[in-house]
C-alpha cells in the first residue's frame, strides 16, 4: 500500500527575507485546475528569482572563505611554516571554519530552491496531463449532449429519435 508522501514545509532565508517552500501550494484538483494554472507562473518566477539571489549569496560566501583561508595561510607561511603546515593551520583556523560553515549553509539553501523548482516543474507536467485527461473525458461523456445531429450521423432530430439510441 502506498503511504502518503511527507509534505514538509521548509523555511529558508535569502537576502535577509524568509522564503517558505511549501509543497501545499502545488496541490490541485479538477475544481482548482484553472486557478492553479493561472497562478503557477508567479510561484515559479518568484522561486527562480530567489534561486538567483541565493546563488549570489553562495558565490559571495565562497569568496569570503577563499579570502580568509588565503590570509590565514599567508600568516602561517610568513611565520616560517611549510606549505603543508600552513594549509592545515589555515584550514583549522576558527574564522576559516566559520566561513566554510556559511558556504555549506548557502549551498543547502540553493539545493532546497533547486529541488523545490524541480518539484514545480514535475507538478506542471502533472497539471498538463490532468487537464488533457479532463478535456478528453468531457468530450467523451458529453458528446450526446453537445453533438449536432449531423455529427452523430442523424439526418433529422426528434425527441424520440434522440432517446432511442
C-alpha positions as CSV (number, residue, x, y, z in Angstrom):
1,X,0.0,0.0,0.0
2,X,1.3,3.4,-0.9
3,X,1.6,5.7,2.1
4,X,1.1,9.5,2.0
5,X,4.2,11.4,1.0
6,X,5.5,13.6,3.8
7,X,4.7,17.2,3.0
8,X,7.4,19.2,4.6
9,X,7.3,23.0,4.7
10,X,10.9,24.4,4.6
11,X,11.7,28.0,5.6
12,X,15.0,29.4,4.3
13,X,16.5,32.9,4.3
14,X,17.5,34.7,1.1
15,X,18.8,38.2,1.2
16,X,17.6,38.6,4.8
17,X,14.0,37.6,3.9
18,X,12.2,34.4,5.0
19,X,11.2,32.3,2.0
20,X,8.7,29.5,2.6
21,X,9.0,26.4,0.4
22,X,5.5,24.9,0.9
23,X,4.5,21.9,-1.3
24,X,0.9,22.5,-0.3
25,X,1.0,25.4,-2.9
26,X,1.3,22.7,-5.6
27,X,-1.9,20.9,-4.8
28,X,-4.7,21.0,-7.3
29,X,-7.8,19.0,-8.3
30,X,-10.4,19.1,-11.0
31,X,-12.1,22.1,-9.5
32,X,-9.0,24.2,-8.9
33,X,-7.1,23.2,-12.0
34,X,-7.7,26.5,-13.9
35,X,-6.9,28.7,-10.9
36,X,-3.7,26.6,-10.3
37,X,-2.6,27.1,-13.9
38,X,-3.2,30.8,-13.6
39,X,-1.1,31.2,-10.5
40,X,1.7,28.7,-11.2
41,X,3.9,31.0,-13.3
42,X,4.0,33.5,-10.4
43,X,5.4,30.9,-8.0
44,X,7.9,29.6,-10.5
45,X,9.1,33.2,-11.3
46,X,9.3,34.0,-7.6
47,X,11.3,30.9,-6.7
48,X,13.5,31.3,-9.8
49,X,14.5,34.8,-8.6
50,X,15.1,33.5,-5.1
51,X,17.4,30.9,-6.5
52,X,19.4,33.6,-8.3
53,X,19.7,35.6,-5.2
54,X,20.8,32.5,-3.2
55,X,23.4,31.7,-5.9
56,X,24.8,35.2,-5.5
57,X,25.0,34.8,-1.7
58,X,26.7,31.4,-2.2
59,X,29.3,33.0,-4.5
60,X,30.0,35.7,-2.0
61,X,30.3,33.3,0.8
62,X,32.8,31.2,-1.2
63,X,34.8,34.3,-2.0
64,X,34.8,35.2,1.7
65,X,36.0,31.7,2.6
66,X,38.8,31.8,0.0
67,X,40.0,35.2,1.2
68,X,40.1,34.2,4.9
69,X,41.8,30.9,4.0
70,X,44.4,32.8,2.0
71,X,45.1,35.3,4.8
72,X,45.5,32.6,7.4
73,X,47.7,30.6,5.0
74,X,49.9,33.6,4.4
75,X,50.1,34.4,8.1
76,X,51.3,30.9,8.8
77,X,53.7,30.9,5.9
78,X,55.2,34.3,6.9
79,X,56.0,32.9,10.3
80,X,58.2,30.3,8.6
81,X,55.9,27.3,8.4
82,X,55.9,24.8,5.5
83,X,53.2,24.9,2.8
84,X,51.6,21.7,4.2
85,X,51.6,23.1,7.8
86,X,50.3,26.5,6.6
87,X,47.5,24.8,4.7
88,X,46.4,22.8,7.8
89,X,46.8,25.8,10.0
90,X,44.6,27.9,7.7
91,X,42.0,25.1,7.4
92,X,41.8,24.6,11.2
93,X,41.6,28.3,12.0
94,X,38.2,29.2,13.6
95,X,37.5,32.0,11.2
96,X,38.1,29.7,8.3
97,X,35.9,27.0,9.8
98,X,33.0,29.5,10.3
99,X,33.4,30.8,6.8
100,X,33.2,27.2,5.5
101,X,30.0,26.6,7.6
102,X,28.5,29.6,6.0
103,X,29.3,28.2,2.5
104,X,27.7,24.9,3.4
105,X,24.5,26.8,4.6
106,X,24.3,28.7,1.4
107,X,24.7,25.5,-0.6
108,X,21.9,24.0,1.4
109,X,19.6,26.9,0.6
110,X,20.5,26.7,-3.2
111,X,19.8,23.0,-3.0
112,X,16.4,23.5,-1.4
113,X,15.4,26.0,-4.0
114,X,16.5,23.8,-6.9
115,X,14.6,20.8,-5.5
116,X,11.5,22.9,-5.0
117,X,11.7,24.3,-8.5
118,X,12.2,20.8,-9.9
119,X,9.0,19.7,-8.0
120,X,7.1,22.6,-9.6
121,X,8.3,21.5,-13.0
122,X,7.2,17.9,-12.4
123,X,3.9,19.2,-11.0
124,X,3.4,21.3,-14.1
125,X,3.6,18.1,-16.2
126,X,1.0,16.5,-13.9
127,X,-1.3,19.5,-14.3
128,X,-1.0,19.5,-18.1
129,X,-1.7,15.7,-18.2
130,X,-4.7,16.1,-15.9
131,X,-6.1,18.9,-17.9
132,X,-5.7,16.9,-21.1
133,X,-7.4,13.9,-19.5
134,X,-10.3,16.0,-18.2
135,X,-10.9,17.5,-21.7
136,X,-10.9,14.0,-23.2
137,X,-13.3,12.8,-20.5
138,X,-15.6,15.8,-21.0
139,X,-15.6,15.3,-24.8
140,X,-16.5,11.6,-24.4
141,X,-19.0,12.0,-21.7
142,X,-20.8,15.0,-23.1
143,X,-20.9,14.0,-26.8
144,X,-24.6,13.1,-26.7
145,X,-25.4,16.5,-25.2
146,X,-23.2,18.7,-27.4
147,X,-23.1,16.9,-30.7
148,X,-25.2,18.1,-33.6
149,X,-27.4,15.5,-35.4
150,X,-25.1,15.8,-38.4
151,X,-22.1,14.8,-36.2
152,X,-24.0,11.8,-34.9
153,X,-24.9,10.7,-38.4
154,X,-28.6,11.6,-38.0
155,X,-30.3,13.5,-40.7
156,X,-33.0,14.9,-38.6
157,X,-33.7,15.0,-35.0
158,X,-36.7,14.5,-32.9
159,X,-37.1,14.0,-29.2
160,X,-38.0,10.3,-29.7
161,X,-35.1,9.7,-32.0
162,X,-32.6,11.1,-29.5
163,X,-33.7,8.7,-26.7
164,X,-33.8,5.6,-29.0
165,X,-30.0,5.5,-29.2
